[in-house]
Amino acid sequence: MREIYKSKMQGSVDRRRNIPDDILLEIEIPIPAKNIMDEILRQHKEIEKAKRKAKDLNLEMQNTIETLWG
């Protein structure tokens, strides 16, 4: 998508380049197949679950350290 955007941008200064609305609205955005979206969602949920578990374990570890050394 970045390459598509780059090719459609207008302007002489890189940081001020933009894409006119009419051209932007013509860009087709590919949508992944349902099975791919489902897999992405499944992976996202697993990652969030692992992050919550890591956070809980970290808190448990901090509590144990405080109990032992506090």
mmCIF file of the N, C-alpha and C atoms, coordinates in Angstrom:
data_MODEL
# 
_entry.id   MODEL 
# 
loop_
_atom_site.group_PDB 
_atom_site.id 
_atom_site.type_symbol 
_atom_site.label_atom_id 
_atom_site.label_alt_id 
_atom_site.label_comp_id 
_atom_site.label_asym_id 
_atom_site.label_entity_id 
_atom_site.label_seq_id 
_atom_site.pdbx_PDB_ins_code 
_atom_site.Cartn_x 
_atom_site.Cartn_y 
_atom_site.Cartn_z 
_atom_site.occupancy 
_atom_site.B_iso_or_equiv 
_atom_site.pdbx_formal_charge 
_atom_site.auth_seq_id 
_atom_site.auth_comp_id 
_atom_site.auth_asym_id 
_atom_site.auth_atom_id 
_atom_site.pdbx_PDB_model_num 
ATOM 1   N N  . MET A 1 1  ? 0.827   -1.186  0.000  1.00 0.00 ? 1  MET A N  1 
ATOM 2   C CA . MET A 1 1  ? 0.000   0.000   0.000  1.00 0.00 ? 1  MET A CA 1 
ATOM 3   C C  . MET A 1 1  ? 0.876   1.257   0.000  1.00 0.00 ? 1  MET A C  1 
ATOM 4   N N  . ARG A 1 2  ? 1.995   1.192   0.713  1.00 0.00 ? 2  ARG A N  1 
ATOM 5   C CA . ARG A 1 2  ? 2.865   2.377   0.753  1.00 0.00 ? 2  ARG A CA 1 
ATOM 6   C C  . ARG A 1 2  ? 3.366   2.750   -0.639 1.00 0.00 ? 2  ARG A C  1 
ATOM 7   N N  . GLU A 1 3  ? 3.696   1.741   -1.419 1.00 0.00 ? 3  GLU A N  1 
ATOM 8   C CA . GLU A 1 3  ? 4.169   2.014   -2.775 1.00 0.00 ? 3  GLU A CA 1 
ATOM 9   C C  . GLU A 1 3  ? 3.058   2.646   -3.622 1.00 0.00 ? 3  GLU A C  1 
ATOM 10  N N  . ILE A 1 4  ? 1.849   2.171   -3.419 1.00 0.00 ? 4  ILE A N  1 
ATOM 11  C CA . ILE A 1 4  ? 0.711   2.754   -4.145 1.00 0.00 ? 4  ILE A CA 1 
ATOM 12  C C  . ILE A 1 4  ? 0.542   4.210   -3.741 1.00 0.00 ? 4  ILE A C  1 
ATOM 13  N N  . TYR A 1 5  ? 0.576   4.467   -2.433 1.00 0.00 ? 5  TYR A N  1 
ATOM 14  C CA . TYR A 1 5  ? 0.434   5.847   -1.961 1.00 0.00 ? 5  TYR A CA 1 
ATOM 15  C C  . TYR A 1 5  ? 1.535   6.734   -2.515 1.00 0.00 ? 5  TYR A C  1 
ATOM 16  N N  . LYS A 1 6  ? 2.785   6.233   -2.463 1.00 0.00 ? 6  LYS A N  1 
ATOM 17  C CA . LYS A 1 6  ? 3.915   7.009   -2.969 1.00 0.00 ? 6  LYS A CA 1 
ATOM 18  C C  . LYS A 1 6  ? 3.713   7.390   -4.433 1.00 0.00 ? 6  LYS A C  1 
ATOM 19  N N  . SER A 1 7  ? 3.219   6.434   -5.201 1.00 0.00 ? 7  SER A N  1 
ATOM 20  C CA . SER A 1 7  ? 3.063   6.690   -6.631 1.00 0.00 ? 7  SER A CA 1 
ATOM 21  C C  . SER A 1 7  ? 1.946   7.691   -6.930 1.00 0.00 ? 7  SER A C  1 
ATOM 22  N N  . LYS A 1 8  ? 1.014   7.861   -6.007 1.00 0.00 ? 8  LYS A N  1 
ATOM 23  C CA . LYS A 1 8  ? -0.126  8.752   -6.228 1.00 0.00 ? 8  LYS A CA 1 
ATOM 24  C C  . LYS A 1 8  ? 0.069   10.138  -5.603 1.00 0.00 ? 8  LYS A C  1 
ATOM 25  N N  . MET A 1 9  ? 1.090   10.295  -4.761 1.00 0.00 ? 9  MET A N  1 
ATOM 26  C CA . MET A 1 9  ? 1.285   11.563  -4.051 1.00 0.00 ? 9  MET A CA 1 
ATOM 27  C C  . MET A 1 9  ? 1.716   12.672  -4.996 1.00 0.00 ? 9  MET A C  1 
ATOM 28  N N  . GLN A 1 10 ? 1.307   13.869  -4.629 1.00 0.00 ? 10 GLN A N  1 
ATOM 29  C CA . GLN A 1 10 ? 1.659   15.041  -5.419 1.00 0.00 ? 10 GLN A CA 1 
ATOM 30  C C  . GLN A 1 10 ? 2.294   16.089  -4.504 1.00 0.00 ? 10 GLN A C  1 
ATOM 31  N N  . GLY A 1 11 ? 3.167   16.899  -5.060 1.00 0.00 ? 11 GLY A N  1 
ATOM 32  C CA . GLY A 1 11 ? 3.832   17.959  -4.310 1.00 0.00 ? 11 GLY A CA 1 
ATOM 33  C C  . GLY A 1 11 ? 5.327   17.872  -4.505 1.00 0.00 ? 11 GLY A C  1 
ATOM 34  N N  . SER A 1 12 ? 6.015   18.989  -4.291 1.00 0.00 ? 12 SER A N  1 
ATOM 35  C CA . SER A 1 12 ? 7.449   19.033  -4.559 1.00 0.00 ? 12 SER A CA 1 
ATOM 36  C C  . SER A 1 12 ? 8.294   18.795  -3.312 1.00 0.00 ? 12 SER A C  1 
ATOM 37  N N  . VAL A 1 13 ? 7.711   18.956  -2.125 1.00 0.00 ? 13 VAL A N  1 
ATOM 38  C CA . VAL A 1 13 ? 8.455   18.749  -0.879 1.00 0.00 ? 13 VAL A CA 1 
ATOM 39  C C  . VAL A 1 13 ? 7.931   17.467  -0.231 1.00 0.00 ? 13 VAL A C  1 
ATOM 40  N N  . ASP A 1 14 ? 8.829   16.507  0.009  1.00 0.00 ? 14 ASP A N  1 
ATOM 41  C CA . ASP A 1 14 ? 8.418   15.188  0.509  1.00 0.00 ? 14 ASP A CA 1 
ATOM 42  C C  . ASP A 1 14 ? 7.471   15.249  1.692  1.00 0.00 ? 14 ASP A C  1 
ATOM 43  N N  . ARG A 1 15 ? 7.811   16.032  2.695  1.00 0.00 ? 15 ARG A N  1 
ATOM 44  C CA . ARG A 1 15 ? 6.994   16.018  3.913  1.00 0.00 ? 15 ARG A CA 1 
ATOM 45  C C  . ARG A 1 15 ? 5.641   16.702  3.739  1.00 0.00 ? 15 ARG A C  1 
ATOM 46  N N  . ARG A 1 16 ? 5.464   17.408  2.635  1.00 0.00 ? 16 ARG A N  1 
ATOM 47  C CA . ARG A 1 16 ? 4.199   18.113  2.409  1.00 0.00 ? 16 ARG A CA 1 
ATOM 48  C C  . ARG A 1 16 ? 3.382   17.500  1.267  1.00 0.00 ? 16 ARG A C  1 
ATOM 49  N N  . ARG A 1 17 ? 3.859   16.393  0.733  1.00 0.00 ? 17 ARG A N  1 
ATOM 50  C CA . ARG A 1 17 ? 3.139   15.757  -0.369 1.00 0.00 ? 17 ARG A CA 1 
ATOM 51  C C  . ARG A 1 17 ? 1.833   15.185  0.143  1.00 0.00 ? 17 ARG A C  1 
ATOM 52  N N  . ASN A 1 18 ? 0.853   15.134  -0.724 1.00 0.00 ? 18 ASN A N  1 
ATOM 53  C CA . ASN A 1 18 ? -0.425  14.541  -0.339 1.00 0.00 ? 18 ASN A CA 1 
ATOM 54  C C  . ASN A 1 18 ? -1.077  13.892  -1.551 1.00 0.00 ? 18 ASN A C  1 
ATOM 55  N N  . ILE A 1 19 ? -2.177  13.220  -1.289 1.00 0.00 ? 19 ILE A N  1 
ATOM 56  C CA . ILE A 1 19 ? -2.934  12.578  -2.359 1.00 0.00 ? 19 ILE A CA 1 
ATOM 57  C C  . ILE A 1 19 ? -4.275  13.303  -2.451 1.00 0.00 ? 19 ILE A C  1 
ATOM 58  N N  . PRO A 1 20 ? -4.595  13.852  -3.615 1.00 0.00 ? 20 PRO A N  1 
ATOM 59  C CA . PRO A 1 20 ? -5.892  14.516  -3.761 1.00 0.00 ? 20 PRO A CA 1 
ATOM 60  C C  . PRO A 1 20 ? -7.041  13.540  -3.469 1.00 0.00 ? 20 PRO A C  1 
ATOM 61  N N  . ASP A 1 21 ? -8.115  14.062  -2.891 1.00 0.00 ? 21 ASP A N  1 
ATOM 62  C CA . ASP A 1 21 ? -9.253  13.225  -2.486 1.00 0.00 ? 21 ASP A CA 1 
ATOM 63  C C  . ASP A 1 21 ? -9.772  12.339  -3.608 1.00 0.00 ? 21 ASP A C  1 
ATOM 64  N N  . ASP A 1 22 ? -9.925  12.904  -4.802 1.00 0.00 ? 22 ASP A N  1 
ATOM 65  C CA . ASP A 1 22 ? -10.503 12.110  -5.895 1.00 0.00 ? 22 ASP A CA 1 
ATOM 66  C C  . ASP A 1 22 ? -9.615  10.918  -6.256 1.00 0.00 ? 22 ASP A C  1 
ATOM 67  N N  . ILE A 1 23 ? -8.304  11.090  -6.169 1.00 0.00 ? 23 ILE A N  1 
ATOM 68  C CA . ILE A 1 23 ? -7.385  9.988   -6.458 1.00 0.00 ? 23 ILE A CA 1 
ATOM 69  C C  . ILE A 1 23 ? -7.384  8.986   -5.305 1.00 0.00 ? 23 ILE A C  1 
ATOM 70  N N  . LEU A 1 24 ? -7.389  9.487   -4.066 1.00 0.00 ? 24 LEU A N  1 
ATOM 71  C CA . LEU A 1 24 ? -7.417  8.611   -2.898 1.00 0.00 ? 24 LEU A CA 1 
ATOM 72  C C  . LEU A 1 24 ? -8.648  7.714   -2.904 1.00 0.00 ? 24 LEU A C  1 
ATOM 73  N N  . LEU A 1 25 ? -9.771  8.274   -3.266 1.00 0.00 ? 25 LEU A N  1 
ATOM 74  C CA . LEU A 1 25 ? -11.017 7.502   -3.266 1.00 0.00 ? 25 LEU A CA 1 
ATOM 75  C C  . LEU A 1 25 ? -11.052 6.420   -4.336 1.00 0.00 ? 25 LEU A C  1 
ATOM 76  N N  . GLU A 1 26 ? -10.189 6.518   -5.347 1.00 0.00 ? 26 GLU A N  1 
ATOM 77  C CA . GLU A 1 26 ? -10.138 5.517   -6.403 1.00 0.00 ? 26 GLU A CA 1 
ATOM 78  C C  . GLU A 1 26 ? -9.236  4.328   -6.070 1.00 0.00 ? 26 GLU A C  1 
ATOM 79  N N  . ILE A 1 27 ? -8.422  4.450   -5.008 1.00 0.00 ? 27 ILE A N  1 
ATOM 80  C CA . ILE A 1 27 ? -7.495  3.371   -4.650 1.00 0.00 ? 27 ILE A CA 1 
ATOM 81  C C  . ILE A 1 27 ? -8.293  2.205   -4.069 1.00 0.00 ? 27 ILE A C  1 
ATOM 82  N N  . GLU A 1 28 ? -8.098  1.037   -4.635 1.00 0.00 ? 28 GLU A N  1 
ATOM 83  C CA . GLU A 1 28 ? -8.763  -0.163  -4.134 1.00 0.00 ? 28 GLU A CA 1 
ATOM 84  C C  . GLU A 1 28 ? -7.942  -0.741  -2.985 1.00 0.00 ? 28 GLU A C  1 
ATOM 85  N N  . ILE A 1 29 ? -8.621  -1.031  -1.902 1.00 0.00 ? 29 ILE A N  1 
ATOM 86  C CA . ILE A 1 29 ? -7.964  -1.611  -0.739 1.00 0.00 ? 29 ILE A CA 1 
ATOM 87  C C  . ILE A 1 29 ? -8.306  -3.092  -0.698 1.00 0.00 ? 29 ILE A C  1 
ATOM 88  N N  . PRO A 1 30 ? -7.287  -3.947  -0.814 1.00 0.00 ? 30 PRO A N  1 
ATOM 89  C CA . PRO A 1 30 ? -7.566  -5.386  -0.812 1.00 0.00 ? 30 PRO A CA 1 
ATOM 90  C C  . PRO A 1 30 ? -8.035  -5.849  0.574  1.00 0.00 ? 30 PRO A C  1 
ATOM 91  N N  . ILE A 1 31 ? -9.047  -6.672  0.602  1.00 0.00 ? 31 ILE A N  1 
ATOM 92  C CA . ILE A 1 31 ? -9.570  -7.229  1.844  1.00 0.00 ? 31 ILE A CA 1 
ATOM 93  C C  . ILE A 1 31 ? -9.232  -8.712  1.850  1.00 0.00 ? 31 ILE A C  1 
ATOM 94  N N  . PRO A 1 32 ? -8.563  -9.179  2.928  1.00 0.00 ? 32 PRO A N  1 
ATOM 95  C CA . PRO A 1 32 ? -8.192  -10.597 2.967  1.00 0.00 ? 32 PRO A CA 1 
ATOM 96  C C  . PRO A 1 32 ? -9.423  -11.497 3.030  1.00 0.00 ? 32 PRO A C  1 
ATOM 97  N N  . ALA A 1 33 ? -9.236  -12.723 2.620  1.00 0.00 ? 33 ALA A N  1 
ATOM 98  C CA . ALA A 1 33 ? -10.307 -13.721 2.678  1.00 0.00 ? 33 ALA A CA 1 
ATOM 99  C C  . ALA A 1 33 ? -10.717 -13.936 4.134  1.00 0.00 ? 33 ALA A C  1 
ATOM 100 N N  . LYS A 1 34 ? -11.947 -14.406 4.337  1.00 0.00 ? 34 LYS A N  1 
ATOM 101 C CA . LYS A 1 34 ? -12.496 -14.601 5.683  1.00 0.00 ? 34 LYS A CA 1 
ATOM 102 C C  . LYS A 1 34 ? -11.609 -15.506 6.523  1.00 0.00 ? 34 LYS A C  1 
ATOM 103 N N  . ASN A 1 35 ? -11.101 -16.592 5.948  1.00 0.00 ? 35 ASN A N  1 
ATOM 104 C CA . ASN A 1 35 ? -10.262 -17.507 6.730  1.00 0.00 ? 35 ASN A CA 1 
ATOM 105 C C  . ASN A 1 35 ? -8.966  -16.832 7.192  1.00 0.00 ? 35 ASN A C  1 
ATOM 106 N N  . ILE A 1 36 ? -8.432  -15.935 6.387  1.00 0.00 ? 36 ILE A N  1 
ATOM 107 C CA . ILE A 1 36 ? -7.220  -15.200 6.778  1.00 0.00 ? 36 ILE A CA 1 
ATOM 108 C C  . ILE A 1 36 ? -7.552  -14.204 7.892  1.00 0.00 ? 36 ILE A C  1 
ATOM 109 N N  . MET A 1 37 ? -8.671  -13.504 7.756  1.00 0.00 ? 37 MET A N  1 
ATOM 110 C CA . MET A 1 37 ? -9.091  -12.580 8.815  1.00 0.00 ? 37 MET A CA 1 
ATOM 111 C C  . MET A 1 37 ? -9.331  -13.323 10.121 1.00 0.00 ? 37 MET A C  1 
ATOM 112 N N  . ASP A 1 38 ? -9.954  -14.499 10.042 1.00 0.00 ? 38 ASP A N  1 
ATOM 113 C CA . ASP A 1 38 ? -10.205 -15.307 11.235 1.00 0.00 ? 38 ASP A CA 1 
ATOM 114 C C  . ASP A 1 38 ? -8.895  -15.718 11.898 1.00 0.00 ? 38 ASP A C  1 
ATOM 115 N N  . GLU A 1 39 ? -7.905  -16.089 11.091 1.00 0.00 ? 39 GLU A N  1 
ATOM 116 C CA . GLU A 1 39 ? -6.607  -16.489 11.634 1.00 0.00 ? 39 GLU A CA 1 
ATOM 117 C C  . GLU A 1 39 ? -5.903  -15.299 12.290 1.00 0.00 ? 39 GLU A C  1 
ATOM 118 N N  . ILE A 1 40 ? -5.982  -14.142 11.677 1.00 0.00 ? 40 ILE A N  1 
ATOM 119 C CA . ILE A 1 40 ? -5.395  -12.933 12.266 1.00 0.00 ? 40 ILE A CA 1 
ATOM 120 C C  . ILE A 1 40 ? -6.058  -12.643 13.609 1.00 0.00 ? 40 ILE A C  1 
ATOM 121 N N  . LEU A 1 41 ? -7.369  -12.737 13.662 1.00 0.00 ? 41 LEU A N  1 
ATOM 122 C CA . LEU A 1 41 ? -8.105  -12.504 14.902 1.00 0.00 ? 41 LEU A CA 1 
ATOM 123 C C  . LEU A 1 41 ? -7.717  -13.530 15.965 1.00 0.00 ? 41 LEU A C  1 
ATOM 124 N N  . ARG A 1 42 ? -7.600  -14.789 15.576 1.00 0.00 ? 42 ARG A N  1 
ATOM 125 C CA . ARG A 1 42 ? -7.210  -15.840 16.520 1.00 0.00 ? 42 ARG A CA 1 
ATOM 126 C C  . ARG A 1 42 ? -5.828  -15.549 17.096 1.00 0.00 ? 42 ARG A C  1 
ATOM 127 N N  . GLN A 1 43 ? -4.894  -15.180 16.230 1.00 0.00 ? 43 GLN A N  1 
ATOM 128 C CA . GLN A 1 43 ? -3.542  -14.871 16.686 1.00 0.00 ? 43 GLN A CA 1 
ATOM 129 C C  . GLN A 1 43 ? -3.538  -13.653 17.608 1.00 0.00 ? 43 GLN A C  1 
ATOM 130 N N  . HIS A 1 44 ? -4.327  -12.650 17.260 1.00 0.00 ? 44 HIS A N  1 
ATOM 131 C CA . HIS A 1 44 ? -4.414  -11.444 18.085 1.00 0.00 ? 44 HIS A CA 1 
ATOM 132 C C  . HIS A 1 44 ? -4.918  -11.794 19.485 1.00 0.00 ? 44 HIS A C  1 
ATOM 133 N N  . LYS A 1 45 ? -5.954  -12.635 19.554 1.00 0.00 ? 45 LYS A N  1 
ATOM 134 C CA . LYS A 1 45 ? -6.507  -13.044 20.845 1.00 0.00 ? 45 LYS A CA 1 
ATOM 135 C C  . LYS A 1 45 ? -5.471  -13.816 21.661 1.00 0.00 ? 45 LYS A C  1 
ATOM 136 N N  . GLU A 1 46 ? -4.711  -14.691 21.007 1.00 0.00 ? 46 GLU A N  1 
ATOM 137 C CA . GLU A 1 46 ? -3.666  -15.444 21.696 1.00 0.00 ? 46 GLU A CA 1 
ATOM 138 C C  . GLU A 1 46 ? -2.584  -14.515 22.241 1.00 0.00 ? 46 GLU A C  1 
ATOM 139 N N  . ILE A 1 47 ? -2.207  -13.531 21.451 1.00 0.00 ? 47 ILE A N  1 
ATOM 140 C CA . ILE A 1 47 ? -1.190  -12.564 21.886 1.00 0.00 ? 47 ILE A CA 1 
ATOM 141 C C  . ILE A 1 47 ? -1.693  -11.780 23.097 1.00 0.00 ? 47 ILE A C  1 
ATOM 142 N N  . GLU A 1 48 ? -2.943  -11.319 23.036 1.00 0.00 ? 48 GLU A N  1 
ATOM 143 C CA . GLU A 1 48 ? -3.516  -10.567 24.158 1.00 0.00 ? 48 GLU A CA 1 
ATOM 144 C C  . GLU A 1 48 ? -3.602  -11.434 25.412 1.00 0.00 ? 48 GLU A C  1 
ATOM 145 N N  . LYS A 1 49 ? -3.956  -12.691 25.237 1.00 0.00 ? 49 LYS A N  1 
ATOM 146 C CA . LYS A 1 49 ? -4.023  -13.632 26.359 1.00 0.00 ? 49 LYS A CA 1 
ATOM 147 C C  . LYS A 1 49 ? -2.633  -13.801 26.982 1.00 0.00 ? 49 LYS A C  1 
ATOM 148 N N  . ALA A 1 50 ? -1.612  -13.965 26.151 1.00 0.00 ? 50 ALA A N  1 
ATOM 149 C CA . ALA A 1 50 ? -0.245  -14.128 26.643 1.00 0.00 ? 50 ALA A CA 1 
ATOM 150 C C  . ALA A 1 50 ? 0.235   -12.861 27.352 1.00 0.00 ? 50 ALA A C  1 
ATOM 151 N N  . LYS A 1 51 ? -0.124  -11.697 26.816 1.00 0.00 ? 51 LYS A N  1 
ATOM 152 C CA . LYS A 1 51 ? 0.256   -10.436 27.455 1.00 0.00 ? 51 LYS A CA 1 
ATOM 153 C C  . LYS A 1 51 ? -0.385  -10.297 28.835 1.00 0.00 ? 51 LYS A C  1 
ATOM 154 N N  . ARG A 1 52 ? -1.674  -10.677 28.951 1.00 0.00 ? 52 ARG A N  1 
ATOM 155 C CA . ARG A 1 52 ? -2.363  -10.618 30.244 1.00 0.00 ? 52 ARG A CA 1 
ATOM 156 C C  . ARG A 1 52 ? -1.700  -11.577 31.242 1.00 0.00 ? 52 ARG A C  1 
ATOM 157 N N  . LYS A 1 53 ? -1.366  -12.776 30.773 1.00 0.00 ? 53 LYS A N  1 
ATOM 158 C CA . LYS A 1 53 ? -0.737  -13.767 31.634 1.00 0.00 ? 53 LYS A CA 1 
ATOM 159 C C  . LYS A 1 53 ? 0.629   -13.262 32.111 1.00 0.00 ? 53 LYS A C  1 
ATOM 160 N N  . ALA A 1 54 ? 1.402   -12.670 31.213 1.00 0.00 ? 54 ALA A N  1 
ATOM 161 C CA . ALA A 1 54 ? 2.714   -12.134 31.573 1.00 0.00 ? 54 ALA A CA 1 
ATOM 162 C C  . ALA A 1 54 ? 2.559   -11.010 32.597 1.00 0.00 ? 54 ALA A C  1 
ATOM 163 N N  . LYS A 1 55 ? 1.568   -10.159 32.410 1.00 0.00 ? 55 LYS A N  1 
ATOM 164 C CA . LYS A 1 55 ? 1.322   -9.056  33.344 1.00 0.00 ? 55 LYS A CA 1 
ATOM 165 C C  . LYS A 1 55 ? 0.942   -9.610  34.718 1.00 0.00 ? 55 LYS A C  1 
ATOM 166 N N  . ASP A 1 56 ? 0.069   -10.612 34.739 1.00 0.00 ? 56 ASP A N  1 
ATOM 167 C CA . ASP A 1 56 ? -0.345  -11.229 36.007 1.00 0.00 ? 56 ASP A CA 1 
ATOM 168 C C  . ASP A 1 56 ? 0.838   -11.894 36.708 1.00 0.00 ? 56 ASP A C  1 
ATOM 169 N N  . LEU A 1 57 ? 1.670   -12.605 35.940 1.00 0.00 ? 57 LEU A N  1 
ATOM 170 C CA . LEU A 1 57 ? 2.842   -13.256 36.523 1.00 0.00 ? 57 LEU A CA 1 
ATOM 171 C C  . LEU A 1 57 ? 3.833   -12.238 37.068 1.00 0.00 ? 57 LEU A C  1 
ATOM 172 N N  . ASN A 1 58 ? 3.992   -11.136 36.366 1.00 0.00 ? 58 ASN A N  1 
ATOM 173 C CA . ASN A 1 58 ? 4.889   -10.075 36.816 1.00 0.00 ? 58 ASN A CA 1 
ATOM 174 C C  . ASN A 1 58 ? 4.392   -9.484  38.133 1.00 0.00 ? 58 ASN A C  1 
ATOM 175 N N  . LEU A 1 59 ? 3.094   -9.239  38.229 1.00 0.00 ? 59 LEU A N  1 
ATOM 176 C CA . LEU A 1 59 ? 2.511   -8.712  39.454 1.00 0.00 ? 59 LEU A CA 1 
ATOM 177 C C  . LEU A 1 59 ? 2.680   -9.713  40.601 1.00 0.00 ? 59 LEU A C  1 
ATOM 178 N N  . GLU A 1 60 ? 2.448   -10.987 40.311 1.00 0.00 ? 60 GLU A N  1 
ATOM 179 C CA . GLU A 1 60 ? 2.624   -12.034 41.323 1.00 0.00 ? 60 GLU A CA 1 
ATOM 180 C C  . GLU A 1 60 ? 4.072   -12.082 41.803 1.00 0.00 ? 60 GLU A C  1 
ATOM 181 N N  . MET A 1 61 ? 5.001   -11.959 40.870 1.00 0.00 ? 61 MET A N  1 
ATOM 182 C CA . MET A 1 61 ? 6.414   -11.972 41.213 1.00 0.00 ? 61 MET A CA 1 
ATOM 183 C C  . MET A 1 61 ? 6.769   -10.761 42.080 1.00 0.00 ? 61 MET A C  1 
ATOM 184 N N  . GLN A 1 62 ? 6.268   -9.596  41.720 1.00 0.00 ? 62 GLN A N  1 
ATOM 185 C CA . GLN A 1 62 ? 6.528   -8.394  42.511 1.00 0.00 ? 62 GLN A CA 1 
ATOM 186 C C  . GLN A 1 62 ? 5.968   -8.544  43.925 1.00 0.00 ? 62 GLN A C  1 
ATOM 187 N N  . ASN A 1 63 ? 4.782   -9.109  44.051 1.00 0.00 ? 63 ASN A N  1 
ATOM 188 C CA . ASN A 1 63 ? 4.178   -9.318  45.360 1.00 0.00 ? 63 ASN A CA 1 
ATOM 189 C C  . ASN A 1 63 ? 5.011   -10.292 46.191 1.00 0.00 ? 63 ASN A C  1 
ATOM 190 N N  . THR A 1 64 ? 5.509   -11.347 45.561 1.00 0.00 ? 64 THR A N  1 
ATOM 191 C CA . THR A 1 64 ? 6.346   -12.324 46.263 1.00 0.00 ? 64 THR A CA 1 
ATOM 192 C C  . THR A 1 64 ? 7.637   -11.669 46.737 1.00 0.00 ? 64 THR A C  1 
ATOM 193 N N  . ILE A 1 65 ? 8.250   -10.892 45.907 1.00 0.00 ? 65 ILE A N  1 
ATOM 194 C CA . ILE A 1 65 ? 9.492   -10.189 46.285 1.00 0.00 ? 65 ILE A CA 1 
ATOM 195 C C  . ILE A 1 65 ? 9.225   -9.246  47.447 1.00 0.00 ? 65 ILE A C  1 
ATOM 196 N N  . GLU A 1 66 ? 8.153   -8.485  47.372 1.00 0.00 ? 66 GLU A N  1 
ATOM 197 C CA . GLU A 1 66 ? 7.819   -7.559  48.470 1.00 0.00 ? 66 GLU A CA 1 
ATOM 198 C C  . GLU A 1 66 ? 7.574   -8.323  49.771 1.00 0.00 ? 66 GLU A C  1 
ATOM 199 N N  . THR A 1 67 ? 6.904   -9.478  49.670 1.00 0.00 ? 67 THR A N  1 
ATOM 200 C CA . THR A 1 67 ? 6.624   -10.288 50.860 1.00 0.00 ? 67 THR A CA 1 
ATOM 201 C C  . THR A 1 67 ? 7.922   -10.804 51.468 1.00 0.00 ? 67 THR A C  1 
ATOM 202 N N  . LEU A 1 68 ? 8.839   -11.253 50.609 1.00 0.00 ? 68 LEU A N  1 
ATOM 203 C CA . LEU A 1 68 ? 10.098  -11.808 51.099 1.00 0.00 ? 68 LEU A CA 1 
ATOM 204 C C  . LEU A 1 68 ? 11.072  -10.745 51.594 1.00 0.00 ? 68 LEU A C  1 
ATOM 205 N N  . TRP A 1 69 ? 11.106  -9.609  50.922 1.00 0.00 ? 69 TRP A N  1 
ATOM 206 C CA . TRP A 1 69 ? 12.126  -8.599  51.213 1.00 0.00 ? 69 TRP A CA 1 
ATOM 207 C C  . TRP A 1 69 ? 11.549  -7.301  51.766 1.00 0.00 ? 69 TRP A C  1 
ATOM 208 N N  . GLY A 1 70 ? 10.212  -7.187  51.754 1.00 0.00 ? 70 GLY A N  1 
ATOM 209 C CA . GLY A 1 70 ? 9.566   -5.946  52.137 1.00 0.00 ? 70 GLY A CA 1 
ATOM 210 C C  . GLY A 1 70 ? 9.602   -5.662  53.570 1.00 0.00 ? 70 GLY A C  1 
# 
